[in-house]
Amino acid sequence: MIRTNILSNTENHHISAQLGCYSVLEYDRDISVSPEEAHIAYFASKMNIHKRQVIAKLDGNDVILQSGGMQMMIGDIQATTNVKGAGDLFKKMVGSKVTGETAIKPRYSGHGYLVLEPTFNFILLEDLRNWNGGIVTLDGLFLACDGGVESKVTTRKTISSTLLGDSGFFSNALVGKGVVVLESPVPPEELIVVDLEDDVLKVDGSLAIAWSSSLKFTVERTTSTLIGSSVSGEGLVNTYRGTGRVLIAPVQKNIQINRSTSKNEDVTKEIHEEQEYHQHHNINEEE
C-alpha cells in the first residue's frame, strides 16, 4: 500500500499537464533558497522560471528514460537496460556519438510511481499519433517515452540538408506508438505548431525543434536563382515537405533580434566612450 501527496496540488506545486501515464509537477516558486538568493528566486518565478518534475504512473506498463533521469521509484518497480547484446551495445554507442543522446536508456516496469529529476526546462508531452508515428528532435530534447516507442538514429536523406543544415549529419528519431516526453528550451506558449498535408514549410534558420519523421527535410534557396536569393537577403532556408507536423521556436534564436541587440550594445558602448572622453578632456582643461 502506497500513500503519497506527490500528485496532489499544494500551496507551492500543482499538476500543470497530463498525458497518458505522465504528469508534470510544477513548483510555483523556489522556496528552498538562502536569504541571499531569495530575490533571485522571487523574480525568476515571475518570469515563469519554475522547477518541473515528470511523474510516470506505472501499472504494468513500461517507461524508457534518459540515462540519469530517475530520482525516485515509489512502489514495486524494476529497471533493466535496453541493450540486447554486444552488437546492440556497439550500435547504440555509435548512435550516441553521432546524435549526442546517451547510449543506454534504462527501461522501468512494475507498479508505482517513477519520479524524474527536476528541471528548469519546459516539458512537452507528445502523442506520436499526432506526428504520423514518428518524431525527429534536436539533440538533448529526449527525456522519456512509453515502452512501445523506439529510439533510432536517422541520417539526412539529401546532400543539401547534410552539408547546409545546422542540425548535423544525424538526428534522433522516436518512432512507434505511445507518448514521448521532451525538454523544451522555450515554453509551449511560444511554440508554433504547423500541420502539413502534402504541403511545404520553409523556415529561415534552425528554428524547428521537432518535426515528423515522415517529412522530407532539405535546404533550399528562397528563389529559383542564386542571384535572386542573394538579392533578397534571405539566402538558404530549411524546407519541410509532405504530410506531418513541425514544432517551431520562433523567438528563441531570432537573427534580427540578435542583430538589433548587438547594434544597441555597440551604440551604448560608443556613448559611454564618448562621455568618458569628454569628461577626461574637461578635467585636463581645468588643470
Backbone hydrogen bonds, N-H to C=O, Kabsch-Sander energy under -0.5 kcal/mol:
donor,donor_aa,acceptor,acceptor_aa,energy
8,S,5,N,-1.8
10,T,13,H,-2.9
14,H,26,E,-2.2
16,S,14,H,-0.7
16,S,24,V,-2.4
17,A,24,V,-0.8
19,L,22,Y,-2.2
22,Y,19,L,-2.1
23,S,55,I,-2.2
24,V,17,A,-2.7
25,L,23,S,-0.6
25,L,53,Q,-3.6
26,E,14,H,-3.0
26,E,24,V,-0.6
27,Y,51,K,-2.7
28,D,12,N,-2.7
28,D,26,E,-0.5
29,R,12,N,-0.6
31,I,29,R,-0.9
33,V,31,I,-1.1
37,E,34,S,-1.1
38,A,34,S,-0.7
38,A,35,P,-0.7
41,A,37,E,-2.1
42,Y,38,A,-2.3
43,F,39,H,-2.0
44,A,40,I,-2.1
45,S,41,A,-1.9
46,K,42,Y,-1.2
47,M,43,F,-0.9
47,M,44,A,-0.7
48,N,45,S,-1.1
49,I,44,A,-2.5
50,H,48,N,-1.1
52,R,119,T,-2.4
53,Q,25,L,-2.7
55,I,23,S,-2.9
56,A,114,L,-2.9
57,K,21,C,-2.7
57,K,55,I,-0.5
58,L,56,A,-0.7
58,L,112,G,-2.9
59,D,57,K,-0.5
60,G,110,G,-3.0
63,V,108,Y,-2.3
64,I,145,C,-3.0
65,L,106,P,-2.3
66,Q,143,L,-2.3
69,G,66,Q,-2.0
71,Q,115,V,-3.2
72,M,115,V,-2.0
74,I,113,Y,-3.1
75,G,73,M,-0.8
76,D,111,H,-1.1
77,I,75,G,-1.5
78,Q,109,S,-3.0
80,T,107,R,-2.7
84,K,82,N,-0.5
89,L,85,G,-2.3
90,F,86,A,-2.3
91,K,87,G,-2.1
92,K,88,D,-2.3
93,M,89,L,-2.3
94,V,90,F,-2.2
95,G,91,K,-2.2
96,S,92,K,-2.1
97,K,93,M,-1.7
98,V,94,V,-1.7
99,T,95,G,-1.7
100,G,96,S,-1.9
105,K,103,A,-0.6
107,R,80,T,-3.6
108,Y,63,V,-3.3
109,S,78,Q,-2.2
110,G,61,N,-0.6
111,H,76,D,-2.4
112,G,58,L,-2.5
113,Y,74,I,-2.8
114,L,56,A,-3.1
115,V,72,M,-2.7
115,V,113,Y,-0.6
116,L,54,V,-2.6
116,L,114,L,-0.5
117,E,69,G,-2.6
119,T,52,R,-2.1
122,F,184,S,-2.4
124,L,182,L,-2.7
126,E,124,L,-0.6
126,E,180,V,-2.7
128,L,126,E,-0.5
128,L,178,G,-2.5
130,N,127,D,-2.1
131,W,128,L,-1.4
132,N,129,R,-0.6
133,G,128,L,-2.5
134,G,131,W,-1.4
135,I,174,L,-2.3
136,V,211,W,-3.6
137,T,172,N,-2.3
138,L,209,I,-1.8
141,L,138,L,-1.4
143,L,181,V,-2.3
144,A,181,V,-1.6
145,C,64,I,-2.0
146,D,179,V,-1.9
147,G,62,D,-1.8
149,V,146,D,-1.7
150,E,175,V,-3.3
152,K,150,E,-0.5
152,K,173,A,-3.3
154,T,152,K,-0.6
154,T,171,S,-2.7
156,R,169,F,-1.6
162,T,158,T,-1.3
163,L,159,I,-2.7
164,L,160,S,-2.5
165,G,160,S,-0.6
165,G,161,S,-0.6
171,S,154,T,-2.4
172,N,137,T,-1.0
173,A,152,K,-3.2
173,A,171,S,-0.5
174,L,135,I,-2.9
175,V,150,E,-2.5
175,V,173,A,-0.6
176,G,133,G,-2.2
177,K,148,G,-1.2
180,V,126,E,-2.9
181,V,144,A,-3.5
182,L,124,L,-2.6
183,E,141,L,-2.9
184,S,122,F,-3.8
184,S,182,L,-0.7
190,E,187,P,-1.7
191,L,187,P,-0.6
191,L,188,P,-0.9
192,I,248,I,-2.7
194,V,192,I,-0.5
194,V,246,V,-2.5
195,D,193,V,-0.5
196,L,194,V,-0.6
196,L,244,G,-3.5
199,D,242,G,-2.1
201,L,240,Y,-2.2
203,V,238,N,-3.0
205,G,203,V,-1.2
207,L,205,G,-1.7
209,I,247,L,-2.2
210,A,247,L,-1.2
211,W,136,V,-2.1
212,S,245,R,-2.4
213,S,134,G,-1.4
215,L,212,S,-1.5
216,K,241,R,-2.8
217,F,215,L,-0.6
218,T,216,K,-0.5
218,T,239,T,-2.4
220,E,237,V,-2.4
222,T,235,G,-1.7
229,S,225,T,-1.8
230,S,226,L,-1.9
231,V,227,I,-2.6
232,S,228,G,-2.1
233,G,229,S,-0.8
234,E,229,S,-0.7
235,G,229,S,-1.4
237,V,220,E,-2.9
238,N,203,V,-2.9
239,T,218,T,-3.5
240,Y,201,L,-2.9
241,R,216,K,-2.2
242,G,199,D,-2.1
244,G,196,L,-1.8
246,V,194,V,-2.3
247,L,210,A,-3.1
248,I,192,I,-2.6
248,I,246,V,-0.5
249,A,207,L,-2.8
252,Q,249,A,-0.6
253,K,249,A,-0.5
258,N,254,N,-2.2
259,R,255,I,-2.4
260,S,256,Q,-2.6
261,T,257,I,-2.9
262,S,258,N,-2.3
263,K,259,R,-2.5
264,N,260,S,-2.6
265,E,261,T,-2.3
266,D,262,S,-2.1
267,V,263,K,-2.6
268,T,264,N,-2.6
269,K,265,E,-2.2
270,E,266,D,-2.3
271,I,267,V,-2.3
272,H,268,T,-2.2
273,E,269,K,-2.4
274,E,270,E,-2.5
275,Q,271,I,-2.5
276,E,272,H,-2.5
277,Y,273,E,-2.1
278,H,274,E,-2.4
279,Q,275,Q,-2.4
280,H,276,E,-2.4
281,H,277,Y,-2.5
282,N,278,H,-2.5
283,I,279,Q,-1.8
284,N,280,H,-1.9
285,E,281,H,-1.8
286,E,282,N,-2.1
287,E,283,I,-1.7
